[in-house]
Amino acid sequence: MSLVWRDGRLRPGDAQPGSFPAGAALFETVALRQGRVECLDDHLARLAAGLARLGLSPGPLAGGDLPSWRAGVRALGATDAILRLVVGPGFEELGARPLLPSAPDFRLRNLRTVRDEPEWMPRPKSAPWANSLAATRELRLLGEPAGAEGVQLDARGFVCEGSRSSLAWVRAGRLAAPAASTGRLPGTALAQLLACADLPVAEVESPPPAEADCVLLLRSTLPGGGARVSRWVDLDLRPIWVAADRGLADRLLARLAERRAQRSVSLA
């Protein structure tokens, strides 16, 4: 059984991997690489908005107290890991799991799991994250290997997000991201890309963009916060979009990685 740092003490974690402790309400995940995390403040700001909506007070971890984070990381023996902070009524819990290698390119595949309606807007990152977990299970049942991500559409057929990632694309010189009305999570890496891309930005209600110049997958636990998309297929594996030129995607991802690196903090 894994251990977690709960309310300042090491305790046994939940026996079911990926599950949440009883009474869990909100969570955030960040990547710890060589003892450093990027853009921790963005995750905690999103968490704080949810806690305020629920009338909950942040503890030292949710409040951004770096000595408390460092104590938890040391207690967990983490150097390179995915850290997950779960906060609920009267508790906060930090856990760690292995940081696995990431693919430089992803293939997207549409899923049948329709994105549900959020508890409130902007959508909270809440636990249990049932709809996204259902999408992740569907992708696994399809037998997709590492380097594949499922795409959730809303009930109208508009692109929402991946089962674990935000999505963005460039079309006709404009950087587009799914509108909040599709039910997408306010992704931290996506918000950072929109702020630093040096392109006109639009949040759109759109079907899969067959004529995009590039498509990006954004996830804060990926190196640099994102990856290229090389191919996008429908449920029957028919191509929707295929990358023709990596240059634009690489330039945007480089800008994002630079912005995130400038905002890294040491938890060692």
Backbone bond lengths (Angstrom), bond angles and torsions (degrees), N, CA, C in turn:
res aa  C-N    CA-C-N  psi(-1)  N-CA   C-N-CA  omega(-1)  CA-C   N-CA-C  phi
1 M - - - 1.461 - - 1.527 109.21 -
2 S 1.332 116.72 134.97 1.452 120.75 -179.63 1.525 110.56 -74.91
3 L 1.327 115.03 161.10 1.453 121.44 177.34 1.520 109.88 -105.75
4 V 1.320 116.23 151.23 1.455 122.18 175.43 1.531 108.23 -129.98
5 W 1.324 115.29 156.97 1.460 122.74 176.04 1.525 106.52 -97.31
6 R 1.324 116.49 101.25 1.464 121.86 -173.80 1.518 109.69 -118.16
7 D 1.333 115.12 117.39 1.463 121.34 178.25 1.526 112.06 52.50
8 G 1.342 115.88 42.18 1.457 121.09 174.31 1.503 115.88 83.40
9 R 1.357 117.84 11.75 1.469 120.46 179.29 1.522 109.73 -139.95
10 L 1.336 115.66 148.35 1.466 120.39 172.45 1.517 109.32 -75.31
11 R 1.326 116.39 130.40 1.455 121.00 -179.83 1.525 108.70 -140.64
12 P 1.325 117.79 160.39 1.465 119.57 174.79 1.520 110.65 -62.59
13 G 1.336 115.39 137.33 1.455 120.12 176.57 1.511 111.34 -86.07
14 D 1.337 116.28 -179.03 1.461 120.80 178.96 1.517 109.62 -69.30
15 A 1.318 116.64 139.77 1.463 121.03 -177.48 1.514 112.65 -69.60
16 Q 1.335 118.23 -21.29 1.462 121.72 -178.99 1.523 109.22 -94.05
17 P 1.347 119.19 111.49 1.469 120.74 -178.53 1.526 111.23 -57.93
18 G 1.319 115.57 137.49 1.451 120.57 177.87 1.519 114.46 83.49
19 S 1.330 117.89 -4.74 1.460 119.82 -179.70 1.529 109.72 -87.21
20 F 1.322 114.86 173.97 1.447 120.94 -177.55 1.520 109.85 -119.33
21 P 1.323 118.62 148.54 1.459 120.29 178.27 1.519 111.10 -65.73
22 A 1.321 115.67 157.29 1.459 120.63 -179.88 1.526 110.05 -57.36
23 G 1.317 116.24 135.25 1.449 121.23 177.80 1.513 114.13 84.87
24 A 1.352 117.82 4.96 1.460 120.18 -179.17 1.517 110.56 -63.94
25 A 1.314 117.24 144.76 1.457 121.08 -177.79 1.523 111.93 -122.46
26 L 1.319 117.98 -52.77 1.463 122.08 -174.09 1.523 109.97 -134.61
27 F 1.334 116.17 154.01 1.455 118.25 179.04 1.522 110.56 -149.13
28 E 1.339 115.41 160.38 1.462 124.05 173.82 1.519 108.12 -140.11
29 T 1.326 116.30 146.03 1.467 121.06 175.05 1.518 109.69 -123.69
30 V 1.328 116.21 139.30 1.459 122.34 177.33 1.522 108.29 -136.71
31 A 1.317 115.70 153.82 1.462 121.14 177.56 1.520 109.73 -94.43
32 L 1.321 116.08 131.86 1.461 123.27 174.58 1.526 107.14 -104.65
33 R 1.333 116.78 115.15 1.459 121.90 179.61 1.529 108.85 -124.32
34 Q 1.324 114.92 120.50 1.467 120.70 -178.08 1.526 110.52 50.71
35 G 1.324 115.32 40.15 1.458 120.85 174.81 1.521 115.46 80.18
36 R 1.341 118.53 7.50 1.458 121.25 -177.12 1.528 110.62 -123.70
37 V 1.329 116.06 148.90 1.461 122.11 173.01 1.524 108.56 -124.27
38 E 1.318 114.90 152.32 1.465 120.98 -179.32 1.529 110.35 -106.71
39 C 1.326 114.57 138.83 1.476 121.55 170.27 1.527 112.88 55.56
40 L 1.320 116.59 39.74 1.461 120.02 178.81 1.526 110.91 -58.52
41 D 1.327 117.13 -36.38 1.461 120.40 -178.11 1.522 111.82 -59.73
42 D 1.328 117.84 -36.08 1.464 120.67 -179.21 1.528 110.82 -64.98
43 H 1.323 116.16 -41.31 1.458 119.93 178.12 1.524 110.87 -65.37
44 L 1.313 116.32 -42.06 1.459 119.09 -178.16 1.529 111.77 -70.76
45 A 1.334 117.15 -30.35 1.464 119.56 176.31 1.528 110.43 -67.12
46 R 1.347 117.15 -40.83 1.463 119.63 176.84 1.535 110.44 -64.81
47 L 1.321 115.59 -41.43 1.460 120.25 178.30 1.522 111.13 -62.81
48 A 1.328 116.67 -42.56 1.467 120.83 -178.61 1.525 111.32 -61.94
49 A 1.334 116.66 -37.35 1.460 119.78 179.46 1.525 110.28 -63.18
50 G 1.334 116.75 -40.87 1.458 119.94 178.38 1.512 112.42 -68.54
51 L 1.323 116.53 -41.18 1.464 120.17 179.54 1.525 110.97 -62.76
52 A 1.324 115.78 -40.49 1.461 118.82 179.01 1.521 110.70 -63.76
53 R 1.328 116.26 -38.88 1.468 119.83 179.36 1.529 111.06 -63.56
54 L 1.345 116.39 -34.74 1.457 121.33 -179.39 1.528 112.92 -87.91
55 G 1.331 116.97 -4.54 1.453 120.13 -178.99 1.512 113.27 74.36
56 L 1.347 117.38 26.64 1.458 121.83 -179.50 1.524 110.38 -103.52
57 S 1.323 115.59 146.29 1.465 120.74 177.64 1.519 109.94 -94.80
58 P 1.339 118.08 137.23 1.462 119.88 178.12 1.516 111.58 -71.89
59 G 1.331 116.63 142.38 1.458 121.73 169.74 1.514 109.85 -82.70
60 P 1.337 117.96 -171.43 1.467 119.70 -177.11 1.525 113.80 -62.50
61 L 1.324 118.70 -36.36 1.460 119.79 178.89 1.519 110.61 -69.34
62 A 1.319 117.27 -50.65 1.461 120.66 179.15 1.524 111.32 -63.87
63 G 1.328 116.04 -26.95 1.459 120.27 178.34 1.514 114.18 -81.65
64 G 1.340 117.61 -2.84 1.458 120.96 175.36 1.511 114.93 84.30
65 D 1.324 118.39 22.66 1.460 121.21 178.56 1.537 109.09 -75.17
66 L 1.326 116.67 105.13 1.465 120.13 -173.71 1.527 113.43 -63.11
67 P 1.349 120.61 -38.88 1.469 118.00 175.06 1.529 112.88 -57.29
68 S 1.332 117.61 -36.32 1.470 120.04 177.62 1.522 110.63 -68.05
69 W 1.317 117.28 -40.44 1.462 120.17 176.00 1.527 110.66 -61.44
70 R 1.320 116.08 -44.29 1.474 119.33 -178.40 1.527 110.89 -65.16
71 A 1.325 116.38 -38.90 1.468 118.85 177.88 1.527 110.69 -62.86
72 G 1.325 117.11 -41.90 1.450 120.47 179.00 1.517 112.86 -65.79
73 V 1.324 116.25 -43.12 1.472 120.84 179.40 1.528 110.64 -63.31
74 R 1.335 116.60 -42.48 1.468 119.57 177.60 1.523 110.93 -63.16
75 A 1.328 116.94 -44.14 1.457 120.47 -178.33 1.526 111.57 -63.01
76 L 1.327 116.75 -34.71 1.456 120.99 179.68 1.524 112.60 -81.29
77 G 1.342 116.38 -9.45 1.466 120.56 -179.15 1.514 113.10 66.89
78 A 1.329 117.24 30.38 1.465 121.78 -174.78 1.526 111.02 -93.14
79 T 1.336 116.03 134.98 1.465 122.59 171.71 1.512 110.34 -123.04
80 D 1.332 116.15 -48.59 1.462 123.08 174.18 1.527 105.74 -125.07
81 A 1.323 116.67 110.87 1.459 120.04 -172.51 1.521 110.00 -164.28
82 I 1.322 114.77 162.76 1.459 121.26 165.62 1.522 106.88 -92.10
83 L 1.316 116.34 119.34 1.459 121.72 177.96 1.527 108.94 -97.60
84 R 1.320 115.88 134.17 1.464 119.88 177.49 1.516 109.20 -123.87
85 L 1.328 115.07 121.34 1.460 121.86 176.34 1.525 108.14 -101.75
86 V 1.321 115.99 121.10 1.465 122.36 177.46 1.524 108.04 -113.27
87 V 1.329 116.35 130.67 1.472 121.04 -177.71 1.524 108.63 -128.66
88 G 1.313 115.06 130.63 1.456 120.65 177.56 1.511 110.66 -142.56
89 P 1.311 118.04 -169.56 1.465 121.17 -178.88 1.528 111.71 -60.18
90 G 1.323 116.70 108.18 1.453 121.22 174.05 1.512 115.74 81.25
91 F 1.323 119.68 10.66 1.464 119.24 178.76 1.528 110.59 -153.38
92 E 1.322 115.05 158.31 1.459 122.35 166.15 1.519 107.50 -141.73
93 E 1.325 115.38 144.83 1.464 120.84 -171.03 1.525 109.80 -139.65
94 L 1.328 116.30 129.36 1.464 122.11 177.89 1.521 108.81 -111.81
95 G 1.319 116.13 125.93 1.457 121.76 177.03 1.509 110.51 -124.29
96 A 1.325 116.36 165.50 1.471 121.40 -179.60 1.518 108.92 -137.32
97 R 1.336 114.91 141.35 1.457 120.63 173.26 1.516 108.13 -135.30
98 P 1.330 119.01 163.35 1.472 120.36 -175.16 1.523 112.32 -60.11
99 L 1.321 114.73 144.10 1.459 122.38 174.82 1.527 107.51 -92.12
100 L 1.315 116.98 107.81 1.457 121.64 -174.32 1.529 110.98 -89.06
101 P 1.337 118.03 157.31 1.474 120.40 176.67 1.525 110.78 -59.39
102 S 1.325 116.03 149.76 1.463 121.49 -178.22 1.523 110.28 -115.13
103 A 1.312 115.65 146.24 1.467 120.95 177.56 1.530 109.46 -77.04
104 P 1.353 118.53 141.46 1.468 120.43 177.00 1.525 112.31 -75.47
105 D 1.336 116.54 -23.80 1.459 122.82 178.50 1.525 108.78 -128.45
106 F 1.328 116.01 144.00 1.454 121.26 178.22 1.525 110.28 -120.56
107 R 1.315 114.92 149.82 1.453 121.12 167.95 1.517 107.85 -104.88
108 L 1.316 116.94 134.64 1.454 122.53 177.43 1.523 109.94 -100.09
109 R 1.329 115.61 142.46 1.465 121.37 176.83 1.521 109.11 -136.56
110 N 1.317 116.00 125.43 1.455 119.57 177.72 1.531 110.40 -61.12
111 L 1.333 115.28 146.32 1.455 121.76 179.85 1.530 110.72 -116.57
112 R 1.320 115.68 161.75 1.461 121.41 174.57 1.527 111.95 -81.59
113 T 1.330 117.15 -24.70 1.470 120.77 -178.74 1.520 109.50 -66.76
114 V 1.322 115.87 109.34 1.463 121.21 -178.23 1.525 109.45 -77.48
115 R 1.303 116.25 140.11 1.463 119.80 177.83 1.517 109.05 -66.24
116 D 1.328 115.63 129.22 1.459 120.03 -176.85 1.528 111.02 -84.60
117 E 1.320 115.82 178.12 1.459 120.66 178.89 1.520 109.39 -84.90
118 P 1.328 117.66 138.68 1.473 120.69 -178.01 1.517 112.10 -74.08
119 E 1.339 113.48 162.06 1.465 119.05 175.77 1.526 111.05 -62.26
120 W 1.319 116.19 -38.67 1.455 122.47 176.29 1.521 107.40 -159.40
121 M 1.307 116.14 171.61 1.458 121.59 179.52 1.522 109.05 -115.34
122 P 1.339 120.58 141.75 1.456 124.14 -7.34 1.523 111.61 -64.89
123 R 1.315 116.48 151.54 1.458 121.98 -171.34 1.530 110.83 -60.03
124 P 1.337 118.05 130.55 1.474 119.93 177.40 1.523 111.14 -80.79
125 K 1.299 116.31 156.89 1.463 121.01 170.82 1.518 106.16 -92.43
126 S 1.319 115.44 91.66 1.455 120.47 -168.92 1.512 111.35 -110.46
127 A 1.312 115.67 163.23 1.453 122.22 -178.67 1.524 108.60 -127.82
128 P 1.342 120.39 138.66 1.460 122.99 -2.85 1.537 111.32 -74.15
129 W 1.307 115.56 140.98 1.461 122.73 -175.29 1.527 107.41 -86.80
130 A 1.347 115.76 67.30 1.463 121.52 -163.05 1.518 113.74 -61.21
131 N 1.338 117.60 -44.50 1.454 119.20 -175.30 1.525 111.91 -66.85
132 S 1.323 117.07 -42.80 1.467 120.14 178.83 1.526 111.46 -69.33
133 L 1.327 116.34 -35.34 1.462 119.01 176.28 1.525 110.82 -64.77
134 A 1.336 117.11 -37.06 1.464 120.29 176.68 1.526 110.34 -64.15
135 A 1.327 117.20 -39.04 1.465 120.48 177.67 1.519 110.84 -65.70
136 T 1.320 117.13 -40.30 1.464 120.51 178.40 1.523 110.65 -63.95
137 R 1.324 117.01 -41.92 1.468 120.12 177.10 1.531 111.35 -62.60
138 E 1.319 117.01 -40.51 1.463 120.05 178.73 1.525 110.52 -61.27
139 L 1.329 116.92 -44.03 1.468 120.25 179.77 1.523 110.60 -60.48
140 R 1.333 116.75 -42.30 1.463 119.89 179.69 1.523 111.46 -64.69
141 L 1.333 116.84 -39.85 1.454 120.52 179.85 1.526 111.95 -66.50
142 L 1.318 116.89 -24.45 1.457 120.65 176.38 1.530 111.84 -75.60
143 G 1.341 116.63 -8.24 1.464 120.46 176.99 1.511 114.54 78.15
144 E 1.329 116.72 21.62 1.466 119.50 -179.49 1.527 109.96 -72.86
145 P 1.333 117.55 138.21 1.459 120.82 179.78 1.519 111.92 -79.99
146 A 1.326 116.02 177.24 1.469 120.60 171.82 1.524 108.53 -57.76
147 G 1.316 116.02 144.22 1.455 119.36 -176.26 1.514 112.51 94.46
148 A 1.330 117.29 4.47 1.462 121.97 173.50 1.521 108.68 -114.97
149 E 1.310 115.99 144.84 1.466 121.84 177.83 1.520 108.26 -134.01
150 G 1.332 115.79 137.65 1.456 120.53 177.33 1.516 110.97 -84.00
151 V 1.327 116.51 145.70 1.461 122.39 179.09 1.520 108.98 -109.40
152 Q 1.315 115.94 125.46 1.453 121.43 174.21 1.527 109.77 -95.26
153 L 1.321 115.18 132.49 1.459 122.10 172.54 1.526 108.02 -104.08
154 D 1.332 116.66 156.19 1.455 117.99 174.85 1.528 108.91 -83.04
155 A 1.322 116.91 -177.47 1.459 120.76 -174.65 1.526 112.42 -64.40
156 R 1.327 117.64 -16.92 1.465 121.22 179.60 1.519 112.65 -93.74
157 G 1.351 116.54 -3.26 1.455 120.24 -178.62 1.511 114.02 89.80
158 F 1.342 117.30 12.19 1.455 121.25 178.51 1.522 110.34 -89.15
159 V 1.330 117.81 144.95 1.459 122.91 179.75 1.523 109.29 -62.81
160 C 1.331 115.82 130.78 1.464 120.98 176.32 1.530 109.54 -107.28
161 E 1.324 116.53 -70.12 1.459 121.31 179.98 1.517 108.99 -170.69
162 G 1.337 115.74 175.70 1.447 120.42 172.64 1.515 110.06 -79.84
163 S 1.325 115.79 169.40 1.457 118.78 -179.32 1.519 111.97 -64.66
164 R 1.341 117.29 -24.87 1.466 120.76 177.72 1.522 112.49 -133.76
165 S 1.318 118.12 10.34 1.464 120.76 -169.76 1.517 111.10 -143.83
166 S 1.310 114.92 158.76 1.458 121.57 168.22 1.526 108.67 -92.05
167 L 1.318 115.64 159.30 1.457 121.45 -179.13 1.523 109.70 -127.65
168 A 1.328 115.34 148.61 1.457 121.72 174.64 1.524 107.79 -150.84
169 W 1.318 116.06 158.47 1.460 119.67 178.39 1.520 109.84 -151.86
170 V 1.320 115.37 157.91 1.456 122.01 176.50 1.522 108.06 -108.89
171 R 1.313 115.19 130.80 1.466 121.40 177.05 1.517 108.15 -144.24
172 A 1.319 116.00 127.67 1.461 122.20 178.77 1.528 111.62 53.91
173 G 1.341 116.28 41.61 1.455 121.14 176.12 1.508 115.48 76.14
174 R 1.333 118.32 11.14 1.452 121.78 -177.87 1.526 109.52 -122.70
175 L 1.337 116.31 134.92 1.459 121.11 176.88 1.517 108.29 -87.10
176 A 1.335 116.10 120.02 1.456 121.24 -176.80 1.516 110.64 -112.89
177 A 1.320 115.90 145.52 1.463 123.28 174.20 1.518 107.75 -137.94
178 P 1.332 117.95 150.49 1.469 119.28 178.36 1.523 111.67 -59.14
179 A 1.310 115.79 139.24 1.460 120.94 179.26 1.525 110.56 -69.03
180 A 1.317 116.14 154.61 1.461 120.63 177.66 1.527 111.40 -58.78
181 S 1.340 117.54 -26.81 1.458 121.61 -179.42 1.520 113.15 -65.33
182 T 1.337 118.52 -14.81 1.462 121.05 175.63 1.525 112.11 -78.02
183 G 1.332 116.94 -10.02 1.461 121.35 -178.28 1.507 113.86 94.99
184 R 1.322 117.50 10.97 1.468 119.43 -178.01 1.520 111.27 -70.18
185 L 1.318 114.58 154.39 1.458 121.34 172.35 1.532 109.14 -73.88
186 P 1.327 119.09 144.74 1.470 119.84 172.59 1.534 110.05 -73.56
187 G 1.322 116.90 82.30 1.457 122.35 -174.36 1.519 112.58 -63.26
188 T 1.311 117.12 136.15 1.464 120.28 -178.42 1.526 111.37 -69.95
189 A 1.337 117.77 -44.49 1.466 119.68 179.79 1.522 111.07 -65.70
190 L 1.322 117.16 -37.42 1.460 120.41 177.13 1.520 110.53 -62.60
191 A 1.315 117.76 -45.33 1.462 120.67 179.43 1.525 111.08 -60.59
192 Q 1.329 116.61 -38.33 1.466 119.93 178.70 1.525 111.16 -66.55
193 L 1.335 116.79 -40.03 1.465 119.97 177.61 1.523 110.76 -63.63
194 L 1.309 117.36 -45.59 1.458 120.39 -179.70 1.530 111.40 -60.18
195 A 1.330 116.28 -30.31 1.465 120.28 -177.97 1.519 112.80 -80.16
196 C 1.336 118.00 -23.98 1.469 119.11 -172.16 1.527 113.93 -117.09
197 A 1.313 118.65 2.05 1.471 120.51 -170.37 1.513 113.87 -73.24
198 D 1.335 119.10 -20.21 1.461 122.54 -178.47 1.534 111.38 59.93
199 L 1.341 115.03 38.35 1.460 122.57 175.54 1.522 107.86 -135.46
200 P 1.330 117.90 154.63 1.471 118.77 170.28 1.526 109.50 -57.78
201 V 1.325 116.60 140.06 1.457 121.78 -174.06 1.525 109.29 -118.55
202 A 1.326 116.07 139.79 1.453 120.95 175.56 1.523 109.46 -141.19
203 E 1.322 117.04 136.88 1.453 121.86 171.28 1.521 107.01 -98.98
204 V 1.329 116.45 123.67 1.457 120.55 -164.63 1.522 111.89 -127.50
205 E 1.318 115.47 153.71 1.463 123.53 165.01 1.521 105.60 -100.39
206 S 1.331 116.48 110.32 1.452 119.87 -168.98 1.519 110.98 -148.84
207 P 1.334 117.59 143.58 1.463 119.44 167.58 1.520 109.31 -70.04
208 P 1.331 119.54 173.00 1.469 119.94 177.59 1.524 111.59 -51.13
209 P 1.342 117.23 129.37 1.469 121.54 -170.92 1.534 112.59 -80.58
210 A 1.319 117.11 92.12 1.463 121.37 -175.68 1.520 112.70 -66.00
211 E 1.335 117.83 -20.63 1.466 120.65 -175.86 1.527 112.53 -110.09
212 A 1.314 117.97 23.27 1.463 120.70 -179.55 1.525 111.32 -68.82
213 D 1.336 116.15 148.44 1.469 121.55 174.95 1.519 110.85 -78.65
214 C 1.324 117.29 -33.34 1.459 121.98 173.56 1.516 108.17 -157.55
215 V 1.319 115.53 156.09 1.462 122.45 176.97 1.520 107.83 -127.44
216 L 1.326 116.69 136.88 1.461 122.20 -177.78 1.520 110.06 -122.50
217 L 1.316 114.98 144.18 1.450 123.05 173.17 1.518 107.52 -108.60
218 L 1.330 116.97 124.89 1.463 122.38 -176.19 1.518 109.80 -113.26
219 R 1.336 114.75 126.54 1.465 120.60 178.43 1.520 107.08 -152.64
220 S 1.320 117.55 125.83 1.468 120.21 -172.45 1.525 112.76 -65.33
221 T 1.330 118.06 -20.52 1.463 119.67 -179.48 1.526 112.77 -88.48
222 L 1.338 118.61 -2.89 1.463 121.28 174.10 1.530 109.89 -81.11
223 P 1.327 118.89 151.91 1.464 120.20 174.50 1.531 110.29 -56.98
224 G 1.317 116.39 125.78 1.459 120.13 -179.25 1.512 114.16 76.62
225 G 1.335 118.55 -5.47 1.453 121.51 176.57 1.515 116.03 91.19
226 G 1.342 118.18 1.80 1.462 117.62 -179.23 1.512 112.31 -171.16
227 A 1.328 114.73 177.25 1.462 121.51 -179.59 1.522 108.70 -152.81
228 R 1.335 114.96 159.72 1.458 120.56 174.83 1.526 110.49 -72.03
229 V 1.314 115.82 154.62 1.460 122.37 167.51 1.524 107.27 -108.15
230 S 1.324 116.37 128.13 1.463 120.14 -178.20 1.526 112.61 -97.31
231 R 1.351 116.15 -23.05 1.459 119.00 -173.65 1.526 108.82 -161.21
232 W 1.329 116.09 146.51 1.457 122.28 179.04 1.521 106.77 -133.70
233 V 1.337 116.96 123.76 1.466 120.68 -177.34 1.516 110.17 -124.98
234 D 1.342 115.75 161.19 1.447 119.99 178.72 1.526 110.10 -89.24
235 L 1.310 116.60 -170.60 1.465 121.15 -176.97 1.526 112.81 -60.48
236 D 1.327 115.33 -29.50 1.465 120.38 -178.51 1.521 112.77 -98.24
237 L 1.341 115.59 16.77 1.472 123.21 178.20 1.527 113.29 67.83
238 R 1.311 117.38 18.06 1.463 120.15 174.78 1.531 108.64 -81.39
239 P 1.339 117.46 135.67 1.468 119.73 -176.36 1.528 112.44 -64.19
240 I 1.320 114.97 132.65 1.457 122.41 170.60 1.518 109.62 -98.61
241 W 1.332 114.50 -41.71 1.476 120.91 -176.36 1.520 108.18 -153.67
242 V 1.348 116.22 140.71 1.464 122.18 177.24 1.520 108.35 -132.49
243 A 1.328 117.03 133.46 1.461 121.42 -179.02 1.526 110.45 -66.65
244 A 1.331 115.45 138.46 1.460 120.84 177.17 1.521 112.04 -111.07
245 D 1.336 117.20 -28.86 1.463 121.95 -175.59 1.525 108.38 -144.39
246 R 1.322 116.97 125.51 1.463 120.97 -178.84 1.525 113.61 -86.23
247 G 1.326 117.18 -10.72 1.462 120.36 -170.73 1.512 113.70 -58.97
248 L 1.324 118.17 -48.86 1.459 121.18 -177.63 1.526 110.68 -64.54
249 A 1.321 117.08 -44.62 1.461 120.23 178.57 1.518 110.96 -59.61
250 D 1.322 116.72 -44.05 1.465 120.05 -178.76 1.519 111.40 -64.34
251 R 1.329 118.11 -38.10 1.468 120.57 179.58 1.527 110.77 -66.16
252 L 1.306 117.14 -42.56 1.465 119.80 179.28 1.524 111.42 -66.10
253 L 1.324 116.39 -41.35 1.461 119.79 179.57 1.528 111.34 -67.40
254 A 1.327 117.37 -33.62 1.469 120.24 177.71 1.524 110.13 -65.68
255 R 1.328 117.10 -40.53 1.467 120.23 177.89 1.529 110.46 -63.95
256 L 1.316 116.08 -41.44 1.462 119.95 178.79 1.523 111.12 -64.04
257 A 1.321 117.00 -45.96 1.462 120.77 -179.12 1.529 111.04 -61.68
258 E 1.323 116.91 -39.59 1.473 120.30 179.13 1.526 110.55 -64.53
259 R 1.330 116.42 -43.28 1.462 119.99 -179.93 1.530 110.74 -62.88
260 R 1.329 116.57 -41.91 1.452 120.05 -178.08 1.522 111.37 -69.56
261 A 1.319 117.15 -39.47 1.480 120.41 -179.49 1.520 110.90 -62.94
262 Q 1.326 116.90 -33.41 1.463 120.84 179.43 1.520 111.64 -68.32
263 R 1.321 116.96 -16.54 1.461 120.66 -175.67 1.542 110.57 -117.42
264 S 1.301 116.43 33.11 1.463 119.98 178.07 1.528 110.56 -92.05
265 V 1.327 115.17 151.56 1.465 120.38 177.84 1.530 108.66 -131.22
266 S 1.318 115.52 150.71 1.463 121.16 179.11 1.520 110.41 -88.02
267 L 1.338 115.06 130.97 1.468 120.66 173.40 1.523 110.63 -111.50
268 A 1.329 116.37 10.88 1.469 120.59 179.91 1.522 110.16 -73.96
